[in-house]
Amino acid sequence: MKPIIKVLDVTLNKLKNVKYGTFHIDTHFDTLDEANVIGFYGQNGSGKTAVVQAFQLLAMLLKGGQNEKLPDIHHLHIYYGEPSLQLNFQFLVKNDYGEFFLKYGVSLVKGERRLNVMAENLSYRENKRGKRFKNIISKNEDDITIRTTAHPSLNENDRVKVLVANHLSKENNSSFIFRKEVRNILPNYLDEAEMTLIQNIIYDFKRDLHIIDNTQYGNLISNITMPFHIHLENKRGVIPSKLEDTTLLPKALFDAMKELIEQTNIVLKMLIPGLQIKIHVIHTQKMNDGSDGVLVEFLSRKGDIELPLKCESEGTLKIISILSTLIAVYNNPNACVVIDELDAGVFEYLLGELLEIINENGSGQLIFTSHNLRILEVLPIHELWFTTTNEENRYMQLKGVKKLNNPRDVYLRAVQLGGQDEDIYKETNSYDIKRAFRKAGIVNE
């Protein structure tokens, strides 16, 4: 059977402005082929983007040092004044060996220039009554244990390899657990079911994880690059293209772009009636490394009219940019797509329709932040999370929402009047805002 792995819950400790926050996703072993569309709402600066950055850090760690290092310490990932941050993820896994809960936890500290892994742990338990979590591999600074064997008790050859891998993880600012050097010795200590669980998270989950942040959207609206997020059968990732100019693509990427555009156009014309995108080949030429390349420009087409793709609105470009990943969430149970400010530039009614369709008929997981309250009217309340003003309890779900209640109205009432377990809005005073505007206007007079 094809394995399925889905996020069950996430906990953040001291990440950005989140001292502590946890959220869960309403998924179960008997509903693993059904979609989860999870939205985060809240005041600016209240911890929504921290959720996205938690997944970004996870994606970097899963690469095990292969062309990816942890971020520069100046990116301010750790809560001010704290020495470290901790992230914990729990997954549901269904594979040929059964059903499992899989946990991954990591503690990151400031290195000389980048974040470093101080501690990591990967553990699991079977989905059977009475079963407890078992350690797969753990690391706490230089203390390393594989299953129940501490590294001094490993055979000499494996012990040396583990120590070398630990040194490389520090040098390369990467995960220890997910390094290839570590995986190569694990079959000596783990059974086939445990090795399969590692394969499930390193390959199956990592392969279908897409994270779309505001940096990419900022480049798009600045007419710098158009990031095409790709989720095809044999291709995942991002292909950036120049909006103001032509783009030289290696032949393999050109072939992938043709397939992506064919896939995208099937849905795009239903979302924006009559709109199609086209890849126009200018000519072929050699790349700097001597391989074959294709010089192209991207066009939009409505009827007989063709224009440069950059002429389309920001919202249209945003939809085109992420549409392949949304198609993946609809069709692929393993797809996990995390998008910061999903609503930016997108017509609210269309966005509501899209999310409702994916939630009711899709298969994967879509986790997003948003400010658009229209979405509160189309998603089930158990799939909506709200940031609070309490940095030690950042995420909560609304209480007191009955079947006939409009969650949007309940949220706005909570903003104005409170009544929830935590305050969800730090009050602003309109009189003070007006006075501040007047005062600011006379500063240079």
PAVEX-137374 format. One line per 5 residues: number of its first residue (from 1); their letters; for each residue x, y, z of N, C-alpha, C. Coordinates in steps of 0.2 Angstrom, whole numbers. Layout:
BEGIN
NUM	A	X Y Z X Y Z X Y Z; ...
//
This chain:
BEGIN
1	MKPII	4 -6 0 0 0 0 4 6 0; 2 12 -3 5 18 -3 5 21 4; 10 23 8 10 25 14 7 32 15; 3 34 20 1 40 21 3 43 28; 6 49 28 8 52 34 5 60 34
6	KVLDV	2 61 40 -1 68 41 1 71 48; 1 77 48 2 81 54 -4 80 58; -2 79 65 -8 78 70 -7 84 75; -2 86 77 -1 92 81 6 95 81; 6 101 83 12 105 83 13 109 89
11	TLNKL	19 109 92 20 114 98 26 118 97; 25 124 98 31 129 98 32 132 104; 39 132 106 42 135 112 47 140 110; 46 146 112 51 152 111 53 153 104; 48 152 99 49 154 92 46 161 91
16	KNVKY	50 165 89 48 172 88 45 175 94; 39 177 93 35 180 99 30 175 102; 32 169 101 28 163 104 32 160 110; 30 162 116 33 158 121 31 151 122; 25 150 121 22 143 120 15 144 116
21	GTFHI	15 139 112 8 138 108 8 131 105; 2 129 105 1 122 103 -6 122 99; -6 118 94 -12 117 90 -12 110 87; -18 107 86 -19 100 83 -24 101 77; -23 95 73 -27 95 67 -32 89 68
26	DTHFD	-38 90 67 -43 85 68 -43 79 62; -38 75 63 -37 70 58 -37 63 62; -39 58 59 -39 51 63 -37 46 58; -35 40 60 -33 35 56 -38 33 51; -44 33 53 -50 31 48 -52 37 43
31	TLDEA	-48 43 44 -50 48 39 -44 51 36; -39 47 35 -32 49 33 -33 51 25; -38 49 22 -38 51 15 -43 57 14; -45 60 19 -49 66 19 -45 72 20; -47 78 18 -43 84 18 -44 87 25
36	NVIGF	-38 91 27 -38 95 33 -36 102 30; -41 107 31 -39 114 29 -39 118 35; -34 120 38 -33 123 44 -31 131 43; -35 135 46 -34 142 45 -32 145 52; -27 150 52 -25 154 58 -27 161 57
41	YGQNG	-30 164 62 -32 171 62 -30 175 68; -29 181 67 -27 185 73 -24 192 72; -23 196 77 -20 202 76 -13 202 73; -11 207 70 -4 208 67 1 207 73; 6 203 71 11 202 76 9 197 82
46	SGKTA	4 193 81 2 189 87 4 182 86; 8 180 81 11 173 81 8 169 75; 5 172 70 2 168 64 8 165 60; 13 170 58 18 168 54 23 163 57; 23 163 64 28 158 68 26 151 66
51	VVQAF	19 150 65 17 143 62 21 141 56; 21 146 51 24 145 45 31 143 46; 34 147 50 42 147 51 43 140 54; 39 138 59 40 131 62 41 126 56; 36 126 51 37 121 46 43 122 41
56	QLLAM	45 129 41 51 130 37 57 127 40; 57 128 47 63 125 50 63 117 50; 57 114 50 56 107 50 58 105 43; 56 108 37 59 106 31 66 107 30; 69 112 33 77 112 33 80 106 36
61	LLKGG	77 104 42 80 99 46 79 92 42; 74 91 39 72 85 36 77 84 30; 80 89 27 85 88 22 92 86 24; 93 86 31 99 83 34 105 86 31; 106 92 30 112 95 28 113 95 20
66	QNEKL	108 92 16 109 92 9 107 98 6; 111 103 4 110 109 1 106 114 5; 105 113 12 101 117 16 104 117 23; 105 123 25 107 125 32 102 128 36; 102 128 42 98 132 47 99 139 46
71	PDIHH	94 143 48 95 150 46 100 154 50; 102 160 47 106 164 51 103 167 58; 107 167 63 105 169 69 102 176 69; 103 180 64 101 187 64 93 187 62; 91 181 60 84 181 57 79 181 63
76	LHIYY	81 182 69 77 182 75 72 177 76; 74 171 75 69 165 76 68 164 84; 73 165 88 72 163 95 69 169 99; 65 168 103 61 173 107 67 177 111; 66 184 111 71 189 113 73 187 121
81	GEPSL	79 186 121 82 185 128 83 178 130; 80 173 126 80 166 127 86 163 123; 89 157 126 95 154 123 93 149 118; 87 147 118 85 141 113 78 142 111; 76 138 106 69 137 104 68 129 104
86	QLNFQ	61 127 105 60 120 104 53 119 100; 54 114 95 48 113 91 46 105 92; 40 104 92 38 97 93 32 95 88; 33 90 84 28 88 79 26 81 80; 20 80 79 17 73 80 13 71 73
91	FLVKN	15 65 71 12 63 64 8 57 65; 3 56 61 0 49 60 3 46 54; 4 40 54 7 36 49 4 30 48; 2 28 42 -1 22 40 3 19 34; 6 13 35 10 10 30 9 2 30
96	DYGEF	13 -2 27 12 -9 26 13 -12 33; 16 -9 38 17 -12 45 11 -10 50; 7 -6 48 1 -4 52 0 3 53; -2 5 59 -4 12 60 1 14 66; 3 20 65 8 23 70 7 30 72
101	FLKYG	9 32 78 10 39 80 18 40 80; 20 45 76 27 47 76 28 54 78; 33 54 83 35 61 86 42 63 84; 43 69 82 49 72 81 50 79 85; 55 79 90 56 85 93 63 88 92
106	VSLVK	64 94 92 71 97 91 71 104 96; 77 105 98 79 111 102 85 114 98; 84 120 96 89 124 92 92 130 96; 98 131 96 102 136 99 106 140 95; 108 146 97 112 151 93 119 148 92
111	GERRL	121 147 86 128 146 85 132 152 84; 138 151 81 142 157 79 139 162 74; 136 159 69 132 162 64 125 160 62; 124 154 64 118 151 62 115 147 68; 108 145 67 105 141 72 109 134 72
116	NVMAE	109 131 78 112 124 78 107 119 82; 108 113 80 104 108 84 107 106 90; 104 107 96 106 105 102 104 98 104; 97 97 103 94 91 105 89 89 100; 88 82 98 83 80 94 81 73 96
121	NLSYR	75 71 95 72 65 97 67 63 92; 67 56 89 62 53 85 60 47 89; 53 47 90 50 41 93 44 39 90; 41 33 92 35 31 89 31 26 94; 25 25 92 21 20 96 16 17 91
126	ENKRG	14 11 92 9 8 87 2 10 90; -3 10 85 -9 12 87 -13 6 89; -11 4 95 -14 -1 99 -14 0 106; -20 -2 109 -21 -1 116 -15 -4 120; -12 0 125 -7 -2 130 0 -1 127
131	KRFKN	1 1 121 7 2 118 10 9 120; 17 9 121 20 16 123 25 18 118; 27 24 118 31 27 114 38 24 115; 41 22 109 48 19 109 53 24 106; 59 25 108 64 29 105 67 26 99
136	IISKN	67 29 94 71 27 88 78 30 88; 79 36 89 85 39 89 85 46 93; 89 47 97 89 53 101 96 56 102; 96 63 102 103 66 103 102 72 108; 106 72 113 106 78 117 114 80 118
141	EDDIT	115 85 114 122 88 113 126 82 110; 131 79 115 135 74 112 133 67 114; 127 66 118 124 60 120 119 57 115; 121 52 112 117 49 107 115 42 108; 108 41 107 105 34 108 101 32 102
146	IRTTA	103 26 100 99 22 95 95 17 98; 88 17 98 84 13 101 86 13 109; 89 8 111 91 8 118 98 7 119; 102 8 114 109 8 114 112 15 114; 116 16 119 119 23 119 126 22 115
151	HPSLN	128 28 112 133 27 107 140 24 110; 142 25 116 148 21 118 147 14 118; 141 11 117 140 4 117 139 1 110; 139 6 105 139 4 98 145 0 96; 145 -4 91 152 -7 89 156 -1 86
156	ENDRV	163 -2 86 167 3 85 166 7 79; 165 3 73 164 6 67 158 11 67; 153 9 70 146 13 70 147 19 75; 151 17 80 152 23 85 156 29 82; 161 27 78 165 32 74 160 36 69
161	KVLVA	156 32 66 152 35 61 147 40 64; 144 38 70 140 42 73 143 49 76; 149 48 78 153 54 81 154 59 75; 156 56 69 158 60 64 151 64 61; 146 60 61 140 63 59 137 69 63
166	NHLSK	139 68 70 137 73 75 141 79 74; 148 78 72 152 83 71 150 87 65; 148 83 59 146 86 53 140 90 54; 135 88 58 129 91 59 130 98 62; 135 99 67 137 105 70 140 110 65
171	ENNSS	145 107 61 148 111 56 144 113 51; 139 109 49 134 111 43 128 114 45; 127 115 52 121 118 54 115 114 52; 115 108 53 109 103 50 107 99 56; 102 95 54 100 89 59 105 84 59
176	FIFRK	105 81 65 109 75 66 105 69 64; 99 68 66 95 62 65 94 61 58; 93 66 54 91 65 47 97 65 42; 103 65 44 109 64 40 110 58 37; 112 57 31 113 51 27 118 46 31
181	EVRNI	123 49 34 128 45 37 125 41 43; 120 44 46 116 41 52 112 36 49; 108 37 44 103 32 41 107 26 39; 113 27 37 117 21 34 118 16 39; 118 18 46 120 13 51 114 10 55
186	LPNYL	108 14 54 102 12 58 100 5 56; 100 2 50 98 -5 50 101 -10 54; 107 -8 57 110 -13 62 107 -13 69; 102 -8 70 99 -7 76 91 -7 76; 89 -6 71 81 -5 70 78 -10 66
191	DEAEM	72 -12 67 69 -17 63 66 -14 57; 63 -18 53 60 -15 46 55 -10 47; 50 -11 52 45 -6 53 48 0 55; 53 1 59 56 7 62 59 10 56; 63 6 52 66 9 46 61 12 41
196	TLIQN	56 9 41 50 12 36 48 18 39; 47 19 45 44 25 48 49 31 47; 56 30 47 61 35 45 60 37 38; 59 32 34 58 33 27 52 37 25; 47 36 29 40 39 28 41 47 30
201	IIYDF	45 49 35 45 56 36 51 59 32; 56 55 31 62 59 27 60 59 19; 56 54 17 55 54 10 48 56 8; 43 52 11 36 53 9 33 60 11; 35 62 18 32 68 20 36 74 17
206	KRDLH	43 74 17 47 79 15 45 80 8; 44 75 4 43 76 -4 37 80 -5; 32 79 -1 26 82 -3 24 88 2; 29 91 5 29 97 9 30 103 5; 26 108 5 27 114 2 26 120 7
211	IIDNT	30 125 7 30 130 11 30 137 7; 25 141 7 25 147 3 24 153 8; 30 157 8 30 162 13 29 169 9; 29 175 13 28 181 10 34 184 6; 40 181 7 46 183 3 44 182 -4
216	QYGNL	42 176 -6 40 174 -13 35 179 -15; 30 180 -11 24 184 -14 27 191 -15; 31 194 -10 34 200 -11 38 201 -18; 42 196 -19 45 196 -26 40 197 -32; 35 193 -31 30 193 -36 26 200 -37
221	ISNIT	24 203 -32 21 209 -32 25 215 -34; 32 214 -33 37 219 -35 39 218 -42; 36 213 -46 38 211 -53 45 209 -54; 48 206 -48 54 203 -49 55 196 -52; 51 192 -48 51 185 -50 44 182 -49
226	MPFHI	42 177 -53 36 174 -53 38 167 -50; 36 165 -44 38 158 -42 33 153 -44; 34 148 -48 29 143 -50 31 137 -45; 26 136 -40 27 131 -35 24 124 -39; 28 119 -39 27 114 -43 25 107 -39
231	HLENK	20 104 -41 19 97 -38 16 93 -43; 21 90 -46 19 85 -52 22 78 -50; 20 73 -54 21 66 -52 29 65 -50; 33 68 -54 40 67 -53 44 73 -52; 41 78 -50 44 85 -49 41 89 -44
236	RGVIP	45 91 -39 42 95 -33 47 101 -33; 44 107 -30 49 112 -29 46 119 -31; 51 123 -33 49 130 -35 53 132 -41; 50 134 -46 54 137 -52 53 144 -52; 58 148 -51 57 156 -52 58 158 -59
241	SKLED	54 163 -61 54 165 -68 54 173 -67; 58 176 -72 58 183 -72 52 186 -75; 49 191 -72 43 194 -74 44 200 -79; 50 203 -78 51 209 -82 55 207 -89; 57 200 -89 61 198 -95 60 191 -97
246	TTLLP	64 189 -101 64 182 -103 67 177 -98; 66 171 -98 69 166 -93 72 161 -97; 79 159 -95 82 154 -98 82 148 -94; 78 143 -96 77 137 -92 81 131 -95; 84 127 -90 87 121 -93 82 116 -96
251	KALFD	84 112 -100 79 108 -104 74 104 -99; 77 101 -94 73 97 -89 68 102 -86; 70 108 -84 65 112 -81 60 115 -86; 62 116 -92 57 118 -97 52 112 -98; 54 106 -98 49 101 -99 44 100 -93
256	AMKEL	47 102 -87 43 102 -81 38 108 -81; 40 114 -84 36 119 -84 30 118 -89; 31 115 -95 26 113 -100 21 109 -96; 23 104 -93 18 99 -89 14 103 -84; 18 108 -80 14 112 -75 9 116 -78
261	IEQTN	11 120 -84 6 124 -87 0 120 -89; 1 114 -92 -5 110 -94 -9 108 -88; -6 107 -83 -10 105 -77 -14 111 -74; -10 117 -74 -13 123 -71 -19 125 -75; -18 125 -82 -24 128 -86 -30 124 -85
266	IVLKM	-30 118 -84 -36 114 -83 -41 117 -77; -38 120 -72 -41 122 -66 -42 130 -67; -37 133 -70 -37 141 -70 -43 143 -74; -44 140 -79 -50 143 -83 -57 143 -80; -57 138 -75 -63 138 -71 -63 143 -65
271	LIPGL	-57 145 -63 -57 150 -58 -58 157 -60; -54 158 -66 -54 165 -69 -56 164 -76; -63 164 -78 -66 162 -84 -62 164 -90; -60 160 -94 -57 161 -101 -49 162 -100; -46 163 -94 -39 164 -94 -35 157 -94
276	QIKIH	-30 158 -98 -25 152 -99 -18 155 -99; -13 152 -97 -6 154 -97 -2 150 -103; 3 153 -105 6 150 -111 14 151 -110; 18 146 -112 25 147 -112 27 147 -119; 30 153 -121 32 155 -128 39 154 -129
281	VIHTQ	41 149 -133 48 148 -134 51 153 -139; 56 156 -137 60 161 -141 65 158 -145; 70 154 -142 74 150 -146 78 146 -140; 82 141 -143 86 137 -139 93 139 -139; 97 139 -133 104 141 -133 107 137 -127
286	KMNDG	114 137 -127 118 134 -123 118 137 -116; 117 133 -110 118 136 -104 126 137 -102; 127 141 -97 134 142 -95 138 135 -94; 135 130 -92 139 124 -91 139 119 -97; 136 122 -103 137 118 -109 131 114 -111
291	SDGVL	126 114 -106 120 110 -107 115 114 -111; 110 110 -114 105 114 -118 100 118 -114; 98 124 -116 93 128 -112 88 130 -117; 82 133 -114 77 135 -118 75 142 -116; 76 147 -120 74 154 -118 66 155 -119
296	VEFLS	63 157 -114 56 157 -115 53 164 -112; 47 166 -113 43 171 -110 36 168 -108; 33 170 -103 27 168 -101 21 173 -102; 16 170 -105 11 174 -108 4 172 -105; -1 177 -104 -8 175 -102 -12 176 -109
301	RKGDI	-17 172 -109 -21 172 -115 -28 172 -113; -32 177 -116 -39 177 -116 -42 177 -123; -45 172 -125 -48 172 -132 -42 173 -137; -42 178 -141 -36 179 -146 -31 184 -144; -32 186 -138 -27 191 -135 -22 188 -131
306	ELPLK	-16 189 -132 -10 187 -128 -6 193 -126; -4 193 -119 -1 198 -116 5 195 -112; 10 199 -110 15 196 -105 11 194 -99; 13 189 -95 10 187 -89 10 192 -84; 15 196 -84 16 202 -79 10 207 -79
311	CESEG	7 207 -85 1 212 -85 -5 209 -81; -5 203 -79 -11 201 -75 -10 204 -68; -16 204 -64 -16 207 -57 -12 203 -52; -11 206 -47 -7 202 -41 -11 196 -39; -17 197 -38 -21 191 -36 -21 185 -41
316	TLKII	-21 187 -48 -21 182 -53 -14 178 -53; -9 182 -52 -2 179 -52 -1 175 -46; -4 177 -40 -4 173 -34 -7 166 -35; -13 166 -38 -17 160 -39 -13 155 -44; -10 158 -49 -6 154 -54 0 151 -50
321	SILST	3 155 -46 9 153 -43 8 147 -38; 2 147 -35 1 142 -30 -4 136 -32; -6 137 -38 -12 132 -40 -10 125 -40; -4 124 -42 -1 117 -43 -2 113 -36; 0 117 -31 0 114 -24 -7 113 -21
326	LIAVY	-11 118 -23 -18 117 -21 -21 111 -25; -19 110 -31 -21 104 -35 -19 97 -31; -13 98 -28 -10 92 -24 -14 91 -18; -16 96 -14 -20 95 -8 -26 92 -10; -29 94 -16 -36 91 -18 -35 83 -19
331	NNPNA	-29 81 -22 -29 74 -25 -24 70 -21; -19 72 -17 -14 68 -14 -14 69 -6; -16 63 -3 -17 63 4 -10 65 8; -5 64 5 2 66 8 4 73 7; 0 77 3 2 84 2 1 88 8
336	CVVID	6 91 10 5 96 16 8 103 13; 3 108 12 5 114 10 4 119 15; 9 123 16 8 129 22 9 135 18; 4 140 19 4 146 15 3 152 20; 8 157 20 7 163 24 3 168 20
341	ELDAG	-2 171 23 -7 176 20 -9 173 14; -13 168 14 -16 165 8 -21 170 5; -24 174 8 -29 178 5 -26 185 2; -20 186 2 -17 192 0 -18 192 -8; -22 197 -10 -23 199 -17 -28 195 -20
346	VFEYL	-31 190 -17 -36 185 -20 -43 188 -18; -48 188 -23 -55 190 -22 -58 185 -16; -61 188 -11 -63 184 -5 -68 179 -7; -73 180 -11 -78 175 -13 -75 169 -16; -70 170 -21 -67 165 -24 -63 161 -20
351	LGELL	-59 164 -15 -55 161 -10 -59 156 -6; -65 159 -4 -70 155 0 -72 149 -3; -74 150 -10 -76 144 -14 -70 139 -14; -64 141 -16 -59 136 -16 -58 132 -10; -58 136 -4 -56 132 2 -62 127 4
356	EIINE	-68 129 2 -74 125 4 -73 119 0; -72 119 -7 -71 114 -11 -66 109 -9; -60 112 -8 -54 107 -5 -56 104 1; -59 108 6 -61 105 12 -66 99 12; -70 100 7 -76 95 7 -74 89 2
361	NGSGQ	-69 90 -2 -68 84 -7 -61 83 -8; -56 86 -5 -49 85 -5 -46 79 -1; -40 79 -1 -36 73 2 -31 75 7; -27 80 5 -21 82 9 -22 87 14; -17 91 16 -18 96 22 -15 102 19
366	LIFTS	-19 107 21 -18 114 19 -18 118 25; -13 121 27 -12 125 33 -10 132 31; -14 137 33 -13 144 31 -14 149 36; -12 155 35 -14 161 39 -18 166 34; -22 170 37 -26 174 33 -29 180 38
371	HNLRI	-31 185 34 -35 191 38 -42 191 35; -43 188 30 -50 188 27 -55 184 31; -60 187 33 -65 184 38 -70 180 34; -70 181 27 -75 177 23 -74 170 25; -68 168 25 -66 161 26 -69 158 32
376	LEVLP	-70 162 38 -74 159 44 -81 157 42; -84 159 37 -90 157 35 -91 150 32; -85 148 29 -85 142 25 -82 136 28; -77 137 33 -74 131 36 -77 129 42; -77 123 44 -79 121 50 -75 124 56
381	IHELW	-78 125 62 -75 129 67 -69 125 70; -69 118 70 -64 115 73 -58 115 68; -58 118 62 -52 119 58 -49 126 58; -52 130 63 -50 137 63 -46 138 70; -41 141 70 -37 143 76 -36 150 76
386	FTTTN	-36 153 82 -35 160 83 -29 162 88; -25 167 86 -20 169 91 -23 173 96; -19 173 102 -21 176 108 -16 182 110; -18 186 114 -13 191 117 -8 188 122; -9 182 124 -5 178 129 0 175 126
391	EENRY	6 177 126 12 174 123 14 167 125; 11 165 131 12 159 134 7 154 132; 2 156 129 -4 152 126 -6 155 120; -2 154 114 -4 158 108 -9 156 104; -11 150 104 -16 147 100 -22 144 103
396	MQLKG	-28 146 101 -34 143 104 -40 143 99; -45 139 100 -51 138 96 -56 142 100; -61 144 96 -67 148 99 -71 143 103; -74 145 109 -79 141 112 -86 145 111; -91 141 112 -98 144 112 -100 145 105
401	VKKLN	-97 141 100 -100 142 93 -105 136 92; -111 137 91 -116 132 90 -117 131 82; -120 126 80 -121 125 73 -125 130 69; -129 134 73 -132 139 69 -129 146 70; -123 146 74 -119 152 74 -115 153 68
406	NPRDV	-114 160 66 -109 162 61 -102 163 65; -97 159 63 -91 159 67 -88 166 66; -89 169 60 -87 176 59 -89 181 64; -96 180 66 -99 185 70 -97 183 77; -96 177 79 -93 175 86 -86 178 87
411	YLRAV	-82 178 81 -75 180 82 -75 188 83; -79 191 79 -79 199 80 -82 201 86; -87 197 89 -89 198 96 -84 197 101; -80 192 100 -74 190 105 -69 196 105; -68 199 99 -63 204 98 -65 210 102
416	QLGGQ	-72 212 101 -75 218 104 -76 217 112; -79 211 114 -81 210 120 -78 205 125; -73 201 121 -70 195 125 -75 189 126; -74 186 132 -79 181 133 -75 174 132; -69 174 129 -66 167 128 -61 166 133
421	DEDIY	-58 160 133 -53 158 138 -47 163 138; -45 166 133 -40 170 132 -42 176 128; -39 182 129 -40 188 125 -37 187 118; -41 189 113 -38 188 106 -37 194 103; -38 200 106 -36 206 103 -34 211 108
426	KETNS	-28 214 107 -25 219 111 -29 226 109; -33 228 114 -37 234 112 -34 240 110; -36 243 104 -34 249 102 -40 255 103; -38 261 104 -42 266 105 -43 271 99; -49 272 96 -49 276 91 -47 283 92
431	YDIKR	-49 286 98 -47 293 100 -40 294 100; -36 289 103 -29 289 103 -26 289 96; -29 285 92 -26 284 85 -27 291 82; -33 294 82 -34 300 79 -29 306 82; -28 306 88 -24 311 91 -16 310 89
436	AFRKA	-14 303 88 -8 302 86 -7 304 79; -12 303 74 -11 305 67 -10 313 67; -14 317 71 -14 324 71 -7 326 74; -4 323 79 2 324 82 8 323 77; 7 318 73 12 316 68 12 321 63
441	GIVNE	7 324 61 6 328 55 9 335 57; 11 337 63 14 343 64 21 343 66; 24 337 66 31 336 69 35 340 65; 35 340 58 39 344 54 37 351 52; 32 353 55 29 360 53 33 366 57
//
